[in-house]
Amino acid sequence: MTSARLESVVIAPTASITEAMVRLDAAGTGALVLCSGERKLCGLVTDGDIRRAVLRKVPLDEPCSTIASRNPVTVGPDPFAGDALHLMNQHDIDHLPVVDEAGVLQDLLLRSDLVGVERTRVGAKARLEAVVVPSALSIGEAMSRLDKAGTGALALCSGERKLVGVVTDGDIRRAMLRRVPLDDPCETIASKNPVTAPAAASAADALRLMERHGVDQIPLVDGSGNLTEFLLRRDLVEEDQLRLGAVIMAGGFGKRLLPMTEQVPKPMLPVGDRPLLERTIRQLRRAGIRDMALITHYLPEKIADHFGDGAAFGVSLSYAQEEEPMGTAGGLRLLKRPTGPFVVINGDVLTGVSFHDMLSYHRSHAAQVTVGVRKYEVAVPFGVVECDDVRIAKVTEKPSVTFFINAGIYLLEPAACDHIPATGRFDMTDLIAALVAAGRTVVAFPITEYWLDVGRLEDYRKAQDDVLGGRI
């Protein structure tokens, strides 16, 4: 960033919202950095913050610090473009302040600044430390490494980074469904002959390989088979809008959270600094989903007043109100029939699931409905006795029983809606049963990312702790 441009994005915290609007229009950056003294970062105000303030009828002579984010996501000096882009995608932001150890502003990165391929190639090289793992690493440990790396895949290497395989989050999800023990080596579920490209391959060649083979990662290897880079699709292209619609079931009473839900619908309860439903909408938007419908029932005006048409949140929102509760699938009757696959998600779910991965999984199985499932273990506090008639065959001391539970996240084809009856309450479990009975393909998609059903007081408290602790 030139010094002139840096000067254009710095504003005092005491400047009015009106002044910030004028400065934003002149800067053309979509955000201003609040600085005090020697450009010490103290906040970030975006055009979205201003739009939301206007919707809330905040006086425009108020200081812009009153509507700004006081603890924005930042990055240290000289970040790699690929990693900066990942950070932006992870937090659903388009602006990333660069600060030194003293918190002094050095730069303001824009998403549009980071599309250059050469810089991201450098970032891909720096990524190797995060993605290279030994073949003997357990599946459970690979899950943890994948979550931290945020790359969707890990490179299994021996010796001097000799590539011997690639394990993806899809490999791990399929292993979970097959109930493969998580302490097994990840090489047992990895691809031993992954798609690779030569170390000297151009970005265009790497992207063509990704398209041809339907993968989002390409290991680059030298003549000896040693890993030199690990390119991701997001390094080479800006993320496109995901061709999915979404329906959020936001009509529940939240009786188990009384008295908090006496005047506020459950999806609008604050989690951290924003309502739970806003976090869901941001999660969908972060995946590239822009068109969403909200099915409401209890205190619908509280939801509509906050979100409006969705423009202030970067999405397009429509509303359908149930006069009487119609069930988690029955409410879909109120909507125009979708033209393509769409997500249905319960409004009380807090999750980091990848909708990109869910859609790829859905398509690869030619499913009518894909159901998000979560592994759930129940510890039996007693010795379990297995009998063969009157004889004891086996005694297991305090075993754990594993189930897959419905996570309240679904991906549907439009034809699935044909199985919803015209009247009466109808839940997603009823729809699944009807589709299975009709011989349609319904598949389970294990959610390995963060997931929490915020239905009880203890879950709500955990959601607060997890947001404050940066776990979601």
N, C-alpha and C positions, 0 to 999 in steps of 0.2 A: 504494500500500500504506500502510495506517495505521501509525503508530509502534508500536502494540500488536502488529500482525501482524508487522511487521519484527522486533520483539523476540522473537516466538515462533519465528522461523526461524533465529535466530543461535545458534550453539553453539560452545563452545571446542574446539579440536582435541584437547585432552587428555581430553575427556569420553568415557566408555566407550560401547561399542556398545549396551549395555543402556540407558544413559541416552538415547542417540540414538533408540532404538526408542520409548521413552516420550514423548520430545519430539515425535517425528514423529506419533505417534498423537494427541497433543493439538493439534498445529498443523494437521493435516489438509491439508498442502500437498504431501506426497509427497517432499519434500526439505528438507534443512537446510543452511544456509550456515556453513562453518567460518570463523571470524574471530578475529584476534588483535589485541590493543591497541585502537585506535580504529576498530573494525569494519573492519580491513584484511582483505580477502578472501584466504583461503589454501586454500580447497577447497570441495567440495560433496559431500554424502553423500545418496543417495536410498534409498527403500525397496527398490529393486532391488539396490543395493549390499549392503544388509543381508541380503536374501534369499539372495544368492549367498554371502555370508559364512557364513550358517547352513548352506548346503549343503556348504561347504568345511570345516565344523566349526571355524571360527575362534573362539577363546575370547571370550565376550561381555564380559569385563572388559578386553579390549584397547581402546586409544584408537580412537575412530571415525576418526581421521586415517589409520589403517593401511588402511582399506578405501575411503576417499574418493577422488574425483578431485581431484588437486592442481592441475590446470590446466584448470578447467572453461571451457566456452564462455561468454563474457560479451559485454555490449553497453554502449555508452556511455550517458550520461544522455539522457532524453527520446527514446527510440527510437520510430519509427513502428511501429504494431502490425503492419501487413502485412509489413514487413521483419523484424520480430522473429519472426513466425510462420514466415517463410521460413527464417530461421536455425535455428529449432527443427526444422523439417521436414528441413532439410539435414543436421543432426547427430543426428536421431532422439532429441530430448530434449523434455521437457515443462516444464523449469524453466530460466530464463535470468536469472542475476544481472546487475543493473545497477550498474556501478561508475564512479566519476569517474576523472580522470586519475591520481590518486594511488593508485588501486586500492581506494578505500574504498567499501564497500557502500552503495548508495543505495536499492535495491529488489530484490525477487525476483519476476520476472514468471512467471506460470503460463500455460499454454496457454489455460485457461478464461478468463483475464483479457482475452484478445486477440481474442475473437470479435466484439466490438462493431463495427458497420459504420461508424459515423462516424469512428472513429480510423483504420480501415483506408483509408477514402476519402482521408484526409490523406496516408497512406502511399503511396497510388496516385499522387497528384500528385507526390510527391517522387521517384517511380520514373521519371518521364519522362526524366531525364538519362541513365538507363541504357538505355532502350529506343528512344530516337529516334536514327535513323541516316539518312544520305543515301542516295538511290536508287543512287548510283554505287558504294557500298561493295561490295567483292568478296564472293563467296559464302564464301570462306575466312575473311575478316575478320568476316563476319556470324556464322559458326560460333563464333569466339572471343568475340564480343560476347554471343551467346546464352548461352554457357557461364558468363560472368561475371554476366550479368543474372539468370539462373535463372528467366526468365519464360515460356519456351517459345515466344516470338514477339518480333519487333521491329517497330517502326512506322517505315515509310519516309516521310520528310517533306522538303518543300522550303520554302525561305524561312522565314517565321515559323511553323514547325511546321504547315504545310499538309499534311494527311495524303494521301499518294498511293498507299499500299499497305501490306500487312502480309506479312511473311515469317515462317513458322513452322519449327520444327525438322523437322516432317513434310515441308515443301517442300524442305528441304535434303537429307533422307534420300532422297527420290525423285530429286532432281537427281544425287545420288551414284550411284544405281543406273543412271541414264541416262548416266553418265560425263560430265556437264556439267563443263567446266573450272572449277576453283574460283576462278580469277581473273576469271571473268565477273561483271558487276554483279548484285547480288542482286535487282534489279528484274526481271531476266529470268525469275525463278522465283517471284516474289511474286504474291499476290492483289491485283489492281488495284482490286477492288470488295469490300473486306472488310466483314463485318458490323460496323456501328457503332451507337451510341446517342447521343441528344442529350446535351449537357453537363449538363442538369438532370435526367436520368433518375434514378429512384430505384434503390436497390440491388435491390429486388424485380424491377423492370422489366429491369434489366441481367441478372439471373440467369435470367429467363424467356427472354430472347433467346439466352443461352448454351445453355440446354436445347433450344430450338427448332432452333437451327442446329448443335448438336453441337460448339461451340467452348469453349475454356477462357479466352479473352481477349476483352475488348470495349474498343475505343478509344471514348472519348467525345469528340465534336467539337461545336464551336459552330456558329452559323449561317453562318459563313464557311468551314467545313470545317477549321478549325484544331484540332489535338489539344489537349484540356484535361486528360484523364486516361487512364490505361491500366489498366483493372480486370482482375483475375484472379479466376477462380472461387474460389481459396483465400481471397481477401479477404472473400468473402460467405458462405461456409459452412465449417464444420469439415470436414476431410477425412474421408470415409467409409472404412470398411474396403473394400479392393479385393476384389471377389468373384472371387478367384483362389486356388487352392491352389498349392503348390510342392513339388517333389521335388528334393532335392540329392543328387547322386551323390558319395558320400564314401567310396568303397571302395578307392581306388587305393593301390598300394604306395609310390609316390614313389621309385622306384629311382634316378632321376637326381639325387635330393637326398640320397642316402646320403653320410655316415653319420648325418645329422640325423634320418632317418626310421627308424632301427633300432628305436627305442623309442616313437616318436611318429608317428601316421599323418599323411600330408602335409597334409590339411586342418586339422590341429591345430597346425601349426607357427606360432609367434608372428609376427605382423606388427605392429610397433609394440608396443602394450601388451596385445594380445589375440590369440587364435588367428584364423587366416584364416577358418575356418568361422564363427566368431562374427561376423566382419565381414559375411559373406554373409547370415547370419540377420538381422542388424540392417538390412542393406540391403533385404531382403524385407519386414521389419516396417515399415521407414520408408515403404515403398510402400503399406502398409495390408494386407499379406498376413499372416494369423495362423496358418493351418493349414499345417503343413509335414511332410513325410516325409523321413527320412534313410535312404538305402540304403548300408549299410556292408559291409565285408568284412575289411580289414586292421586289427587292433587295435580292434575295435568298442567294447570296454569303455572305452577312453580317451575316446571321443566321448560315450558314454552317461553316464559318470560326471560329465563336465563340464556337460552340458546338461540331464540329467534329462528331465522332461516338458515343459521349455521355459517353465514358468510364471515362473521368475526372469528370463526374457528377454522376457516379454510375448507369448509365442507358445505354440501347442500343437504339440508334437512327437510323432511316432510313428517307429518304427524297423523296418526290414526288413533282415535280414542275409543276404547271399549266402554260401552254403557254398563255391561256386566262382564266379570272376568270370563274370558273365552278359552283359557288354557294357553300353554306356551306354543302351540301350533295353531289353535283356532283363530288367534288374532291375525294370522296371515291372510284370512279371508277378506280383511278390510283393505288390503293393498292391491294395487294393480299387479297383474301377473308379471313377474320378472321375465326378461328376455334372455338371461344367462344365469350362471351359478351365483349364489348369494350366501352370505354369512348370516346366521341367526345366533345371537349371543344374549344371554341373560344379563339384565342390567345390574345385577349385584355381584358380577364376576370381575375380579381384578387379575389380569394376566399379562404375560409377556410373550404369548404364543406367536409363532411366525405364521401369518396368514398366507404368505408366499409358499411356504413349505406345505401347508395344509392343502392349498389348491393344487400343487404339483402331485401330492399324494392322492388326492381325490381323482384327478385326471388319470393318473397311472393305473388306478384300479377301476376306471370306468364306472364310478359309483353314482347312484342316485342320491344317496345321503352319506356324508362322512361325519362321524360322531367323535368329537373330542373326548378322550377318556384320560383318566388320571389313575396312576398306580396308588393303591391304598392298602396299608398293612394293618391288620388287627392282631394285637398280641393277646394270646389266650393265657390267662394267669394261672392255669392249672395244667397238670399232666393230662394229655389226651390219650384215651385208651381205645385202640381199634380191636374189634372182636370178630372172630370167625365162629359163628354160633355162640356157644358159651365159653369157648376158649379165647384167651387173650392172645392176639397175634402180634401186637406191637404197642409200646407205650412211649409217647414222645413228651418230654418235659417242657412245658410252657412254649409251645410252638407259635410262630407267626403265620397267619393266613393272609395271602395276598389276593386282592380283588382289583378289577378295573372299574372305576366309578364314572358315571356320567358327569362331565365337566361343564355342561351347560353351554357348549360352543358347538355349532353345527355348520356344515356346508351343504347346501341343497341345490339340486337341479330343479328348474321350474316344473318339470313333470311330476315331481314329488308332491306338489300342491294338489294334484288331481285326486289324491287319496285322502284329502281333508274333507269331511262331510260338511254339508251346507249349514247345518245348525248344531247347537249343543257344544259343551265344553270338550276340547280335544287337545291333549298334551303332545309334546314331541315324542314321548315314550309310546303313545298310542299310534302316532304316525310311523314310527320305526317298526312297531309290531305289524301294522298293516302292510308296509312295504315288504317286510320279510315274508309275510304270508303270501304276498302276490309274486314272490320269486324275484324281487328287485334286489340289486346289489347295495347293501348297506355295510360300510366298513368302519373300523375303529382306528382313530388317529391318536396315538399316545402323546400326551402333552408333557414334554420333559422340561419346558421352561417354567418360569414362575406361574403359580396359579393359586388363587384363594377365593372361596365362596364366602362373601361377606354377609352372612345370614344371621349370625349370632353375635352377642356382645363380645365374646372372647375373640371371634374372628375379626370384628371391627377394630378391636384394640391391637390385634396382630397386624392388621393392614396399616394402622398408623405407625407402628414401630418399624415395619418393613419399608415404608416410604421414607421415614426419617433416617433410617439406616442405609438407604440407597440400594435396597435389595430389589426394588421395582421402579 
